[in-house]
Amino acid sequence: MPRYRLTVEYDGSAYNGFQVQAGQPTVQGAIETALTAFCGETVRLFAAGRTDTGVHATGQVIGFDLEKAWPARTVMNALNAHLVEEAVSVLDCVEADPDWHARFSATGRRYLYRILNRPGPPALDAGRVWHIRKPLDAEAMHLATQALVGLHDFTTFRDVNCQSASPVKTLDVAAVERVGEEVQLTFAARSFLHRQVRSMTGSLVEVGLGRWTADDLKAALDARDRSACGPVAPSDGLYLTGVEYG
C-alpha cells in the first residue's frame, strides 16, 4: 500500500479549518472528496498541522495511503483537476516511506503573520492580512519578541481549549520586520500550542502600538496566566509556510 506526501496551499477564508467536520466546509474534506473522485477510494488524511478557521497555508504537508499505486505526478494532477472549484492547490506530490507520518515525523513548523499597516484597508488582500491603521514600531516588536525565544512555559499564550499535554515549548525563531506596507512576523518551532502564534502576535502588536513595553511582554510570559495575554490576533493574517522533516 503506497504512501503519498503532498505539499498544499490554501486560502482558509472559506473553510472551518483544516480538520474534517460533519456538515462544515474544511480543507481536509475538500481534499478527501477529491481523492475519492479520482481513485474511488475512501481515504483519511493526516496533516502536519490542523490550522484553525480562516488560517491559510503556503506549505502545509499531508499524507495518505492508497490501495493502488499511482505515479505521484498523476496523483497531483488529478487532485488539482478535482479541486478546481476549491481554494486549495497541490504544489507537490511524492511517494513517502511507509513509516513516515506528516504530523509525527515533523521536526519543525514555520508560520508567517502578515499585518497590513497603512491607513487604507486592503482591497486585494481582504481576508488575508490583519489591517491595522495606526503606525506600528516593527523594531520595538522585534526586540520584544526575543524574550519569547527558547524554552518557556507558554501558558499565557495558550488557548484555554488547547489539548497539548504541556504548555512548555521551545520557540526557535521569532522575528518581526517591516516589508513595505506590511509588518511581518515569523515564528518557527518543533510544535506550537493551540493559537500560540495568534496570541503572541496580538501581544506584540500592543508593543508596536506603544501600549506595552518589552518588559510588559516578558512579564506576561512569566505570569504563566492566560489572563495576562493581550488581544488575540485574528486568523486572517496567519499562514503555515513550511514543515521540516529530519
N, C-alpha and C positions, 0 to 999 in steps of 0.2 A: 504493500500500500504506500504509494509515494506521498511525501510531504512537500508542500509548497510554501514559499515565503514571498509575501507581497510587500512592496512599499507603496503606500497610497497617500493621496492628498484629498482633502475635502473642505468644503465650506460648511461649517457646523450650524449656520444660521437656521436652516430648515429642519434640523434634527434634534430630537430629545436625547442628545448624547450619542456615544458610540454603542453602548451595550444594548442588546435587543430588549424591547419591552412590548408586551402584548398590546396591540391597538395603537401603538405610537410609532412615528417615523424615526428610525435610527440608522446610523451608518452601518452597523453590523447587519441589520435587517436588509438593507439595500444590497449589500454585497452577497449575503447568503441567498437572497432571491435571484440575483444574477447568476450565481453558481448553479443553482437548481435549473434555471432556464438554459444554461449552457450544457450541462452534462447529465441532468436528470437525477442527480444525487441530492439527498438532504444532508447538508454539511453544516457543522458547527465550527465557527471560527474561534481562534484565541488571539488576543491582541496584546501589544506591548503596554498599552495604556488605555484605560477606559475614560476617555475625555467626557466632560460634562456637557450639558445642553448649551449650544451656542459656541462651543470651543472648536477651533479649526485645527487642521494638521497639514503640514507640508512633507512630513516624513514619518507617518505612522507605519508600524510594521505589524503585519498579521500573518498567521499561519493556519494551515488546514490540511487535512488528508483527503485524498480521493481514492476510490476503489480502482479506477482505471488510470493508467499512466498516460499523460498528455505532454507534448512538448511545452516547456514553460512559456515560450512566445505565443503559442496557441491559446494558453490559458489567459494570458494578459490581454490579448486582442479580443478574445471572446467576452471577457468580463467588461472591458471598456465598451464593447458594442451593446451589451445589455444594460450598461449604466448610463447610456447616453442622455437619459432624461433625469438623472440624478446629479447632485453636486459632489460627485465622487469620481476620482480618476486613479487608475492603477498606473504607477510610474515604472514599476519593475517587477519581474517575477522570476524566481529561480527555484530549482529543486533544493531542498534542505535535508540535512542529516535526520535520520529517524528520531534521534534523541534531542534535537533542537526544539526549543519552545520560545515563542515570541515574547512571552512575559518572563518566564523563569530563567531563561538564558541571557537576558539583558543585563549588561554591566553598567549602563549609563543611559540617561534620558536628558534631552535638552529642550528647553522651552524658550520662546520669544514672546514678549508682551509689547504690543505697539500702542503708543499713545500719540494721537494727533494733537499737537499743541499749537493751536492758532485760533484766532477769533472766529473764522468761518467754519461751519460744520462740514463734514465730508459729504461729497456728492457721489464720488466713485467708490469710496471705501466704507460707506454706511454699513454698519453691522460687522465690520472687520477691524475697527480701531476703537479705542476709547477716546472720545473727544473731550479735551479739557481746554477751555478758553484762556484761563489765566496763565501767565508765563510760569514755567517750571524751571527750577535750578537743577539741571541734569548733573552738574558736577557735585553739588551737595548730596544729591541722591546717591551717586556712585560712591562717594566717600562713606556715607552712612551704611550702605549695603555691605561693606566689607566686614561689619560686625556679625553678619549672618553666615559668613563663610566658615566652614569647619564643622566639627561635631558639636551639636547642640540639642537640647530639648526644645522642640518647636511647638509645644502645646499652644502658645499664644497664636500661632499661625495655622492651627489645625482646626478644620471644621468639626462641629460638635457631633456630626454623624460619621466621622472618619472611623473606618473599621481596622486600621492598622494596629498591630499588636503593641507597638511602642511609638511614642512621639519623638524618639531620638533618631535623628538622621544626620548624615554628613552632606553638607552643601559644598560641592567642589568649585563651582563658579557662580559669581553674582556680579553683574556688571551693568552699568547704565551709561548710555551715550546718546547725544543728540545727533540725528541724521536728518538734515534739512528741517522740515517742519515737524518731524517726529522725535519723540523721546522713546528709545527702545531699551527694554530691559531683557537681559539674557540670564538664564539660570540653568545649571547643569548639576546632576546628582545621579547616584545609582537608582534612587527611587524617591518619590515625593509623597507627602501626606495629602489627604483629600483637601483640595482648594488651597494648598500651601502657597502656590505661586501667586494666585489672585490675592490672597491675604497679605503676603509680603509686599506685593505691588501697591495695594491700597495704602498701606502704612508708609511706604516710601514716597508716595505722592504727597502725603502730609508734610514730609520733609521738603519736597520740591516746592511746595506752596508756602513754605516758611512757617507752617503751623507747629511742626515738630523740629527738634534738633536731632543730630546724630545720637546724642546721649539719650534722648527720648526713645529712639528706636531701640537702642541697646537695652534700656530699662524695660521696654515692652517685651523683648525677647527673654530677658532674665526673669520677668514676672511669672512666666510659665502659666499664664492665665488668659483664656480666650477673651475675656472682657477687656484686656489691655490692647487688643488688636485694633488698628484703625479700620476705616470703612473698607469692605472687601471690593476689589476692583470687579467690574462687570466681565462677563465671559467674552464679549465682542473682540477684544484685542489679543486674546491668548491663542498661541499656536504651539502644537507639538512639532518641533522641527527635526528631530532626529533621535534614533535609538542606536546604542552601541552594543556590540557583542564581542566577547573575548575570543 
